[in-house]
Amino acid sequence: MREKIKRRDKYFVYILQCKDGTYYTGYTNDLDARIKLHNSGHGAKYLRGKLPVRLVYAKEYNYFKRAVNKERAIKKLTHKQKQELVRIYERCREAN
């Protein structure tokens, strides 16, 4: 009998800002490890030559599918829309 894939846990959708000002969006179940992986140059090919990156947005989800769907939605946003999302996120963090 095959083992079921665990689909309920903590998942994060995140936006990284590259040194050239562009944004990279992804999802993971270990945010700290993923950022270290990206900054070490072993992450996404898109980030090569754009390092270092810094975390500018993160949201936690309890279900894999919700995180994946949110990542897809964010990737469809324009650069200006992503900037606004990051601004709102930073304002909320400052308020807390």
Biopython code that builds the backbone (N, CA, C, O; Angstrom):
import numpy as np
from Bio.PDB.StructureBuilder import StructureBuilder

atoms = [
    (1, "MET", "N", (0.841, -1.187, 0.000)),
    (1, "MET", "CA", (0.000, 0.000, 0.000)),
    (1, "MET", "C", (0.884, 1.249, 0.000)),
    (1, "MET", "O", (1.855, 1.331, 0.752)),
    (2, "ARG", "N", (0.542, 2.207, -0.841)),
    (2, "ARG", "CA", (1.325, 3.439, -0.942)),
    (2, "ARG", "C", (1.004, 4.387, 0.195)),
    (2, "ARG", "O", (-0.130, 4.467, 0.667)),
    (3, "GLU", "N", (2.033, 5.105, 0.621)),
    (3, "GLU", "CA", (1.860, 6.094, 1.676)),
    (3, "GLU", "C", (1.208, 7.346, 1.093)),
    (3, "GLU", "O", (1.574, 7.795, 0.007)),
    (4, "LYS", "N", (0.248, 7.901, 1.815)),
    (4, "LYS", "CA", (-0.416, 9.121, 1.352)),
    (4, "LYS", "C", (0.513, 10.308, 1.483)),
    (4, "LYS", "O", (1.316, 10.388, 2.413)),
    (5, "ILE", "N", (0.396, 11.223, 0.548)),
    (5, "ILE", "CA", (1.169, 12.456, 0.596)),
    (5, "ILE", "C", (0.518, 13.393, 1.606)),
    (5, "ILE", "O", (-0.694, 13.611, 1.580)),
    (6, "LYS", "N", (1.325, 13.932, 2.479)),
    (6, "LYS", "CA", (0.818, 14.856, 3.492)),
    (6, "LYS", "C", (0.535, 16.202, 2.845)),
    (6, "LYS", "O", (1.450, 16.852, 2.339)),
    (7, "ARG", "N", (-0.697, 16.617, 2.856)),
    (7, "ARG", "CA", (-1.093, 17.873, 2.219)),
    (7, "ARG", "C", (-1.566, 18.919, 3.218)),
    (7, "ARG", "O", (-1.939, 20.025, 2.827)),
    (8, "ARG", "N", (-1.553, 18.583, 4.495)),
    (8, "ARG", "CA", (-1.962, 19.557, 5.495)),
    (8, "ARG", "C", (-0.794, 19.804, 6.429)),
    (8, "ARG", "O", (-0.291, 18.884, 7.073)),
    (9, "ASP", "N", (-0.378, 21.028, 6.493)),
    (9, "ASP", "CA", (0.787, 21.405, 7.275)),
    (9, "ASP", "C", (0.855, 22.922, 7.251)),
    (9, "ASP", "O", (-0.168, 23.586, 7.084)),
    (10, "LYS", "N", (2.033, 23.470, 7.414)),
    (10, "LYS", "CA", (2.234, 24.904, 7.237)),
    (10, "LYS", "C", (2.900, 25.112, 5.890)),
    (10, "LYS", "O", (3.939, 24.521, 5.596)),
    (11, "TYR", "N", (2.301, 25.946, 5.093)),
    (11, "TYR", "CA", (2.870, 26.317, 3.801)),
    (11, "TYR", "C", (2.908, 27.831, 3.730)),
    (11, "TYR", "O", (2.026, 28.510, 4.256)),
    (12, "PHE", "N", (3.925, 28.349, 3.084)),
    (12, "PHE", "CA", (4.096, 29.790, 2.976)),
    (12, "PHE", "C", (4.159, 30.199, 1.519)),
    (12, "PHE", "O", (4.821, 29.554, 0.705)),
    (13, "VAL", "N", (3.466, 31.274, 1.201)),
    (13, "VAL", "CA", (3.632, 31.945, -0.080)),
    (13, "VAL", "C", (4.480, 33.158, 0.236)),
    (13, "VAL", "O", (4.224, 33.871, 1.207)),
    (14, "TYR", "N", (5.495, 33.392, -0.588)),
    (14, "TYR", "CA", (6.421, 34.470, -0.279)),
    (14, "TYR", "C", (6.785, 35.246, -1.544)),
    (14, "TYR", "O", (6.710, 34.736, -2.662)),
    (15, "ILE", "N", (7.178, 36.487, -1.323)),
    (15, "ILE", "CA", (7.710, 37.318, -2.397)),
    (15, "ILE", "C", (9.098, 37.778, -1.952)),
    (15, "ILE", "O", (9.283, 38.284, -0.845)),
    (16, "LEU", "N", (10.057, 37.587, -2.840)),
    (16, "LEU", "CA", (11.413, 38.054, -2.604)),
    (16, "LEU", "C", (11.696, 39.224, -3.531)),
    (16, "LEU", "O", (11.273, 39.223, -4.687)),
    (17, "GLN", "N", (12.405, 40.210, -3.029)),
    (17, "GLN", "CA", (12.839, 41.306, -3.881)),
    (17, "GLN", "C", (14.303, 41.078, -4.225)),
    (17, "GLN", "O", (15.143, 40.898, -3.344)),
    (18, "CYS", "N", (14.591, 41.089, -5.523)),
    (18, "CYS", "CA", (15.952, 40.874, -6.017)),
    (18, "CYS", "C", (16.724, 42.189, -5.979)),
    (18, "CYS", "O", (16.138, 43.261, -5.831)),
    (19, "LYS", "N", (18.040, 42.092, -6.115)),
    (19, "LYS", "CA", (18.867, 43.305, -6.061)),
    (19, "LYS", "C", (18.562, 44.258, -7.212)),
    (19, "LYS", "O", (18.847, 45.451, -7.111)),
    (20, "ASP", "N", (17.983, 43.750, -8.314)),
    (20, "ASP", "CA", (17.626, 44.624, -9.440)),
    (20, "ASP", "C", (16.215, 45.188, -9.320)),
    (20, "ASP", "O", (15.744, 45.866, -10.233)),
    (21, "GLY", "N", (15.529, 44.917, -8.200)),
    (21, "GLY", "CA", (14.202, 45.471, -7.961)),
    (21, "GLY", "C", (13.055, 44.597, -8.434)),
    (21, "GLY", "O", (11.895, 44.917, -8.174)),
    (22, "THR", "N", (13.348, 43.502, -9.121)),
    (22, "THR", "CA", (12.278, 42.603, -9.565)),
    (22, "THR", "C", (11.819, 41.743, -8.397)),
    (22, "THR", "O", (12.494, 41.655, -7.371)),
    (23, "TYR", "N", (10.670, 41.113, -8.564)),
    (23, "TYR", "CA", (10.105, 40.256, -7.537)),
    (23, "TYR", "C", (10.094, 38.811, -8.003)),
    (23, "TYR", "O", (9.916, 38.526, -9.187)),
    (24, "TYR", "N", (10.287, 37.905, -7.054)),
    (24, "TYR", "CA", (10.166, 36.473, -7.296)),
    (24, "TYR", "C", (9.163, 35.933, -6.298)),
    (24, "TYR", "O", (9.273, 36.213, -5.104)),
    (25, "THR", "N", (8.196, 35.172, -6.756)),
    (25, "THR", "CA", (7.159, 34.604, -5.902)),
    (25, "THR", "C", (7.281, 33.093, -5.885)),
    (25, "THR", "O", (7.537, 32.469, -6.915)),
    (26, "GLY", "N", (7.097, 32.508, -4.709)),
    (26, "GLY", "CA", (7.146, 31.062, -4.585)),
    (26, "GLY", "C", (6.358, 30.591, -3.381)),
    (26, "GLY", "O", (5.756, 31.389, -2.663)),
    (27, "TYR", "N", (6.369, 29.262, -3.165)),
    (27, "TYR", "CA", (5.746, 28.698, -1.975)),
    (27, "TYR", "C", (6.666, 27.626, -1.416)),
    (27, "TYR", "O", (7.471, 27.041, -2.140)),
    (28, "THR", "N", (6.538, 27.377, -0.128)),
    (28, "THR", "CA", (7.391, 26.394, 0.544)),
    (28, "THR", "C", (6.759, 25.988, 1.865)),
    (28, "THR", "O", (5.828, 26.637, 2.344)),
    (29, "ASN", "N", (7.268, 24.913, 2.449)),
    (29, "ASN", "CA", (6.839, 24.555, 3.794)),
    (29, "ASN", "C", (7.929, 24.884, 4.821)),
    (29, "ASN", "O", (7.741, 24.650, 6.014)),
    (30, "ASP", "N", (9.061, 25.421, 4.369)),
    (30, "ASP", "CA", (10.145, 25.848, 5.262)),
    (30, "ASP", "C", (10.723, 27.157, 4.715)),
    (30, "ASP", "O", (11.644, 27.151, 3.899)),
    (31, "LEU", "N", (10.175, 28.254, 5.174)),
    (31, "LEU", "CA", (10.507, 29.567, 4.627)),
    (31, "LEU", "C", (11.976, 29.943, 4.838)),
    (31, "LEU", "O", (12.632, 30.399, 3.902)),
    (32, "ASP", "N", (12.496, 29.760, 6.041)),
    (32, "ASP", "CA", (13.892, 30.131, 6.313)),
    (32, "ASP", "C", (14.862, 29.345, 5.442)),
    (32, "ASP", "O", (15.796, 29.911, 4.876)),
    (33, "ALA", "N", (14.639, 28.049, 5.336)),
    (33, "ALA", "CA", (15.519, 27.211, 4.521)),
    (33, "ALA", "C", (15.444, 27.597, 3.046)),
    (33, "ALA", "O", (16.460, 27.576, 2.351)),
    (34, "ARG", "N", (14.257, 27.950, 2.564)),
    (34, "ARG", "CA", (14.105, 28.304, 1.159)),
    (34, "ARG", "C", (14.837, 29.608, 0.830)),
    (34, "ARG", "O", (15.469, 29.718, -0.221)),
    (35, "ILE", "N", (14.753, 30.584, 1.716)),
    (35, "ILE", "CA", (15.446, 31.856, 1.478)),
    (35, "ILE", "C", (16.958, 31.634, 1.477)),
    (35, "ILE", "O", (17.667, 32.193, 0.640)),
    (36, "LYS", "N", (17.452, 30.824, 2.410)),
    (36, "LYS", "CA", (18.886, 30.500, 2.437)),
    (36, "LYS", "C", (19.294, 29.792, 1.148)),
    (36, "LYS", "O", (20.358, 30.069, 0.593)),
    (37, "LEU", "N", (18.450, 28.879, 0.674)),
    (37, "LEU", "CA", (18.731, 28.159, -0.565)),
    (37, "LEU", "C", (18.829, 29.129, -1.741)),
    (37, "LEU", "O", (19.755, 29.045, -2.547)),
    (38, "HIS", "N", (17.872, 30.045, -1.833)),
    (38, "HIS", "CA", (17.896, 31.033, -2.911)),
    (38, "HIS", "C", (19.164, 31.887, -2.842)),
    (38, "HIS", "O", (19.839, 32.082, -3.852)),
    (39, "ASN", "N", (19.479, 32.389, -1.665)),
    (39, "ASN", "CA", (20.647, 33.271, -1.523)),
    (39, "ASN", "C", (21.972, 32.546, -1.703)),
    (39, "ASN", "O", (22.996, 33.183, -1.949)),
    (40, "SER", "N", (21.965, 31.232, -1.585)),
    (40, "SER", "CA", (23.191, 30.462, -1.815)),
    (40, "SER", "C", (23.432, 30.215, -3.304)),
    (40, "SER", "O", (24.488, 29.721, -3.698)),
    (41, "GLY", "N", (22.428, 30.571, -4.133)),
    (41, "GLY", "CA", (22.562, 30.378, -5.574)),
    (41, "GLY", "C", (22.058, 29.036, -6.056)),
    (41, "GLY", "O", (22.212, 28.709, -7.232)),
    (42, "HIS", "N", (21.456, 28.248, -5.174)),
    (42, "HIS", "CA", (20.968, 26.924, -5.540)),
    (42, "HIS", "C", (19.452, 26.864, -5.662)),
    (42, "HIS", "O", (18.887, 25.773, -5.738)),
    (43, "GLY", "N", (18.793, 27.991, -5.683)),
    (43, "GLY", "CA", (17.343, 28.040, -5.802)),
    (43, "GLY", "C", (16.930, 28.138, -7.258)),
    (43, "GLY", "O", (17.496, 27.470, -8.123)),
    (44, "ALA", "N", (15.957, 28.961, -7.515)),
    (44, "ALA", "CA", (15.384, 29.110, -8.850)),
    (44, "ALA", "C", (16.381, 29.714, -9.837)),
    (44, "ALA", "O", (17.175, 30.586, -9.482)),
    (45, "LYS", "N", (16.327, 29.241, -11.065)),
    (45, "LYS", "CA", (17.197, 29.764, -12.123)),
    (45, "LYS", "C", (16.950, 31.248, -12.364)),
    (45, "LYS", "O", (17.876, 31.986, -12.702)),
    (46, "TYR", "N", (15.705, 31.689, -12.192)),
    (46, "TYR", "CA", (15.349, 33.087, -12.398)),
    (46, "TYR", "C", (16.223, 34.024, -11.558)),
    (46, "TYR", "O", (16.515, 35.145, -11.974)),
    (47, "LEU", "N", (16.631, 33.566, -10.397)),
    (47, "LEU", "CA", (17.351, 34.423, -9.458)),
    (47, "LEU", "C", (18.848, 34.513, -9.721)),
    (47, "LEU", "O", (19.537, 35.307, -9.080)),
    (48, "ARG", "N", (19.354, 33.728, -10.635)),
    (48, "ARG", "CA", (20.791, 33.783, -10.932)),
    (48, "ARG", "C", (21.165, 35.169, -11.453)),
    (48, "ARG", "O", (20.545, 35.683, -12.385)),
    (49, "GLY", "N", (22.164, 35.751, -10.853)),
    (49, "GLY", "CA", (22.594, 37.090, -11.235)),
    (49, "GLY", "C", (21.780, 38.197, -10.592)),
    (49, "GLY", "O", (22.041, 39.376, -10.829)),
    (50, "LYS", "N", (20.787, 37.828, -9.772)),
    (50, "LYS", "CA", (19.931, 38.830, -9.127)),
    (50, "LYS", "C", (20.057, 38.770, -7.612)),
    (50, "LYS", "O", (19.238, 39.337, -6.889)),
    (51, "LEU", "N", (21.073, 38.089, -7.144)),
    (51, "LEU", "CA", (21.256, 37.904, -5.703)),
    (51, "LEU", "C", (22.033, 39.067, -5.111)),
    (51, "LEU", "O", (22.803, 39.706, -5.829)),
    (52, "PRO", "N", (21.862, 39.364, -3.843)),
    (52, "PRO", "CA", (21.030, 38.668, -2.880)),
    (52, "PRO", "C", (19.564, 39.092, -2.983)),
    (52, "PRO", "O", (19.230, 40.132, -3.551)),
    (53, "VAL", "N", (18.713, 38.254, -2.419)),
    (53, "VAL", "CA", (17.288, 38.569, -2.363)),
    (53, "VAL", "C", (16.905, 38.805, -0.912)),
    (53, "VAL", "O", (17.577, 38.347, 0.012)),
    (54, "ARG", "N", (15.815, 39.525, -0.739)),
    (54, "ARG", "CA", (15.311, 39.728, 0.626)),
    (54, "ARG", "C", (13.814, 39.481, 0.646)),
    (54, "ARG", "O", (13.107, 39.785, -0.315)),
    (55, "LEU", "N", (13.345, 38.933, 1.743)),
    (55, "LEU", "CA", (11.931, 38.628, 1.914)),
    (55, "LEU", "C", (11.152, 39.920, 2.119)),
    (55, "LEU", "O", (11.477, 40.708, 3.007)),
    (56, "VAL", "N", (10.126, 40.140, 1.303)),
    (56, "VAL", "CA", (9.314, 41.352, 1.447)),
    (56, "VAL", "C", (7.842, 41.034, 1.687)),
    (56, "VAL", "O", (7.054, 41.937, 1.966)),
    (57, "TYR", "N", (7.457, 39.743, 1.579)),
    (57, "TYR", "CA", (6.070, 39.340, 1.805)),
    (57, "TYR", "C", (6.042, 37.857, 2.122)),
    (57, "TYR", "O", (6.744, 37.068, 1.489)),
    (58, "ALA", "N", (5.233, 37.477, 3.101)),
    (58, "ALA", "CA", (5.027, 36.057, 3.409)),
    (58, "ALA", "C", (3.660, 35.890, 4.049)),
    (58, "ALA", "O", (3.252, 36.688, 4.893)),
    (59, "LYS", "N", (2.968, 34.854, 3.641)),
    (59, "LYS", "CA", (1.678, 34.531, 4.239)),
    (59, "LYS", "C", (1.601, 33.033, 4.443)),
    (59, "LYS", "O", (1.973, 32.254, 3.565)),
    (60, "GLU", "N", (1.113, 32.632, 5.617)),
    (60, "GLU", "CA", (1.041, 31.218, 5.978)),
    (60, "GLU", "C", (-0.333, 30.641, 5.631)),
    (60, "GLU", "O", (-1.365, 31.291, 5.796)),
    (61, "TYR", "N", (-0.309, 29.405, 5.149)),
    (61, "TYR", "CA", (-1.529, 28.663, 4.831)),
    (61, "TYR", "C", (-1.441, 27.284, 5.467)),
    (61, "TYR", "O", (-0.353, 26.734, 5.636)),
    (62, "ASN", "N", (-2.594, 26.734, 5.817)),
    (62, "ASN", "CA", (-2.640, 25.400, 6.410)),
    (62, "ASN", "C", (-2.779, 24.301, 5.373)),
    (62, "ASN", "O", (-2.566, 23.128, 5.681)),
    (63, "TYR", "N", (-3.127, 24.660, 4.166)),
    (63, "TYR", "CA", (-3.347, 23.658, 3.130)),
    (63, "TYR", "C", (-2.490, 23.961, 1.906)),
    (63, "TYR", "O", (-2.399, 25.105, 1.460)),
    (64, "PHE", "N", (-1.872, 22.925, 1.379)),
    (64, "PHE", "CA", (-1.008, 22.999, 0.205)),
    (64, "PHE", "C", (-1.707, 23.673, -0.974)),
    (64, "PHE", "O", (-1.149, 24.576, -1.598)),
    (65, "LYS", "N", (-2.916, 23.237, -1.275)),
    (65, "LYS", "CA", (-3.640, 23.725, -2.450)),
    (65, "LYS", "C", (-3.907, 25.233, -2.359)),
    (65, "LYS", "O", (-3.810, 25.939, -3.362)),
    (66, "ARG", "N", (-4.233, 25.716, -1.190)),
    (66, "ARG", "CA", (-4.477, 27.158, -1.022)),
    (66, "ARG", "C", (-3.203, 27.953, -1.269)),
    (66, "ARG", "O", (-3.242, 29.017, -1.887)),
    (67, "ALA", "N", (-2.083, 27.445, -0.792)),
    (67, "ALA", "CA", (-0.807, 28.133, -0.997)),
    (67, "ALA", "C", (-0.451, 28.167, -2.484)),
    (67, "ALA", "O", (-0.027, 29.203, -2.996)),
    (68, "VAL", "N", (-0.618, 27.054, -3.168)),
    (68, "VAL", "CA", (-0.309, 26.983, -4.598)),
    (68, "VAL", "C", (-1.203, 27.937, -5.384)),
    (68, "VAL", "O", (-0.730, 28.645, -6.273)),
    (69, "ASN", "N", (-2.484, 27.957, -5.060)),
    (69, "ASN", "CA", (-3.411, 28.851, -5.761)),
    (69, "ASN", "C", (-3.068, 30.316, -5.527)),
    (69, "ASN", "O", (-3.158, 31.126, -6.450)),
    (70, "LYS", "N", (-2.677, 30.666, -4.311)),
    (70, "LYS", "CA", (-2.301, 32.048, -4.014)),
    (70, "LYS", "C", (-1.014, 32.422, -4.751)),
    (70, "LYS", "O", (-0.892, 33.535, -5.263)),
    (71, "GLU", "N", (-0.063, 31.501, -4.805)),
    (71, "GLU", "CA", (1.175, 31.762, -5.536)),
    (71, "GLU", "C", (0.860, 32.055, -7.007)),
    (71, "GLU", "O", (1.395, 33.008, -7.576)),
    (72, "ARG", "N", (0.011, 31.256, -7.613)),
    (72, "ARG", "CA", (-0.366, 31.470, -9.019)),
    (72, "ARG", "C", (-1.032, 32.825, -9.214)),
    (72, "ARG", "O", (-0.766, 33.520, -10.194)),
    (73, "ALA", "N", (-1.903, 33.199, -8.274)),
    (73, "ALA", "CA", (-2.592, 34.484, -8.380)),
    (73, "ALA", "C", (-1.610, 35.645, -8.278)),
    (73, "ALA", "O", (-1.722, 36.618, -9.024)),
    (74, "ILE", "N", (-0.656, 35.552, -7.369)),
    (74, "ILE", "CA", (0.330, 36.624, -7.207)),
    (74, "ILE", "C", (1.210, 36.728, -8.451)),
    (74, "ILE", "O", (1.545, 37.832, -8.880)),
    (75, "LYS", "N", (1.583, 35.599, -9.027)),
    (75, "LYS", "CA", (2.440, 35.612, -10.217)),
    (75, "LYS", "C", (1.760, 36.298, -11.403)),
    (75, "LYS", "O", (2.438, 36.779, -12.311)),
    (76, "LYS", "N", (0.438, 36.346, -11.400)),
    (76, "LYS", "CA", (-0.300, 36.997, -12.487)),
    (76, "LYS", "C", (-0.400, 38.511, -12.303)),
    (76, "LYS", "O", (-0.802, 39.219, -13.225)),
    (77, "LEU", "N", (-0.037, 39.012, -11.120)),
    (77, "LEU", "CA", (-0.117, 40.447, -10.848)),
    (77, "LEU", "C", (0.978, 41.196, -11.603)),
    (77, "LEU", "O", (2.028, 40.639, -11.924)),
    (78, "THR", "N", (0.710, 42.450, -11.873)),
    (78, "THR", "CA", (1.734, 43.310, -12.471)),
    (78, "THR", "C", (2.745, 43.699, -11.394)),
    (78, "THR", "O", (2.512, 43.483, -10.204)),
    (79, "HIS", "N", (3.858, 44.269, -11.818)),
    (79, "HIS", "CA", (4.882, 44.713, -10.869)),
    (79, "HIS", "C", (4.302, 45.748, -9.901)),
    (79, "HIS", "O", (4.571, 45.698, -8.700)),
    (80, "LYS", "N", (3.515, 46.674, -10.420)),
    (80, "LYS", "CA", (2.914, 47.707, -9.557)),
    (80, "LYS", "C", (1.958, 47.084, -8.533)),
    (80, "LYS", "O", (1.928, 47.504, -7.376)),
    (81, "GLN", "N", (1.189, 46.098, -8.953)),
    (81, "GLN", "CA", (0.264, 45.430, -8.033)),
    (81, "GLN", "C", (1.032, 44.687, -6.943)),
    (81, "GLN", "O", (0.611, 44.669, -5.786)),
    (82, "LYS", "N", (2.149, 44.078, -7.308)),
    (82, "LYS", "CA", (2.975, 43.394, -6.317)),
    (82, "LYS", "C", (3.580, 44.406, -5.354)),
    (82, "LYS", "O", (3.666, 44.141, -4.155)),
    (83, "GLN", "N", (4.000, 45.556, -5.861)),
    (83, "GLN", "CA", (4.534, 46.613, -4.990)),
    (83, "GLN", "C", (3.493, 47.029, -3.961)),
    (83, "GLN", "O", (3.815, 47.210, -2.787)),
    (84, "GLU", "N", (2.258, 47.180, -4.394)),
    (84, "GLU", "CA", (1.184, 47.569, -3.474)),
    (84, "GLU", "C", (0.936, 46.474, -2.438)),
    (84, "GLU", "O", (0.727, 46.776, -1.263)),
    (85, "LEU", "N", (0.954, 45.233, -2.846)),
    (85, "LEU", "CA", (0.790, 44.112, -1.919)),
    (85, "LEU", "C", (1.898, 44.121, -0.872)),
    (85, "LEU", "O", (1.636, 43.890, 0.308)),
    (86, "VAL", "N", (3.117, 44.381, -1.287)),
    (86, "VAL", "CA", (4.258, 44.448, -0.370)),
    (86, "VAL", "C", (4.092, 45.627, 0.575)),
    (86, "VAL", "O", (4.356, 45.498, 1.771)),
    (87, "ARG", "N", (3.660, 46.776, 0.063)),
    (87, "ARG", "CA", (3.441, 47.963, 0.925)),
    (87, "ARG", "C", (2.409, 47.673, 2.004)),
    (87, "ARG", "O", (2.612, 48.013, 3.170)),
    (88, "ILE", "N", (1.308, 47.049, 1.621)),
    (88, "ILE", "CA", (0.249, 46.715, 2.584)),
    (88, "ILE", "C", (0.784, 45.748, 3.635)),
    (88, "ILE", "O", (0.516, 45.912, 4.825)),
    (89, "TYR", "N", (1.533, 44.750, 3.203)),
    (89, "TYR", "CA", (2.119, 43.763, 4.112)),
    (89, "TYR", "C", (3.050, 44.447, 5.113)),
    (89, "TYR", "O", (2.994, 44.159, 6.308)),
    (90, "GLU", "N", (3.906, 45.352, 4.632)),
    (90, "GLU", "CA", (4.845, 46.037, 5.520)),
    (90, "GLU", "C", (4.118, 46.940, 6.508)),
    (90, "GLU", "O", (4.511, 47.028, 7.671)),
    (91, "ARG", "N", (3.056, 47.615, 6.053)),
    (91, "ARG", "CA", (2.262, 48.459, 6.950)),
    (91, "ARG", "C", (1.631, 47.628, 8.063)),
    (91, "ARG", "O", (1.630, 48.041, 9.223)),
    (92, "CYS", "N", (1.100, 46.468, 7.717)),
    (92, "CYS", "CA", (0.481, 45.578, 8.714)),
    (92, "CYS", "C", (1.503, 45.078, 9.727)),
    (92, "CYS", "O", (1.204, 44.977, 10.917)),
    (93, "ARG", "N", (2.705, 44.765, 9.259)),
    (93, "ARG", "CA", (3.768, 44.289, 10.166)),
    (93, "ARG", "C", (4.209, 45.396, 11.105)),
    (93, "ARG", "O", (4.495, 45.140, 12.275)),
    (94, "GLU", "N", (4.267, 46.630, 10.606)),
    (94, "GLU", "CA", (4.660, 47.755, 11.458)),
    (94, "GLU", "C", (3.609, 48.041, 12.524)),
    (94, "GLU", "O", (3.941, 48.456, 13.634)),
    (95, "ALA", "N", (2.338, 47.818, 12.187)),
    (95, "ALA", "CA", (1.246, 48.086, 13.115)),
    (95, "ALA", "C", (1.229, 47.070, 14.265)),
    (95, "ALA", "O", (0.727, 47.364, 15.350)),
    (96, "ASN", "N", (1.771, 45.896, 14.025)),
    (96, "ASN", "CA", (1.757, 44.842, 15.067)),
    (96, "ASN", "C", (2.951, 44.883, 15.908)),
    (96, "ASN", "O", (3.090, 44.070, 16.822)),
]
sb = StructureBuilder()
sb.init_structure("model")
sb.init_model(0)
sb.init_chain("A")
sb.init_seg("    ")
for serial, (resi, resn, name, xyz) in enumerate(atoms, 1):
    if name == "N":
        sb.init_residue(resn, " ", resi, " ")
    sb.init_atom(name, np.array(xyz, "f"), 0.0, 1.0, " ", f" {name:<3s}", serial, name[0])
structure = sb.get_structure()
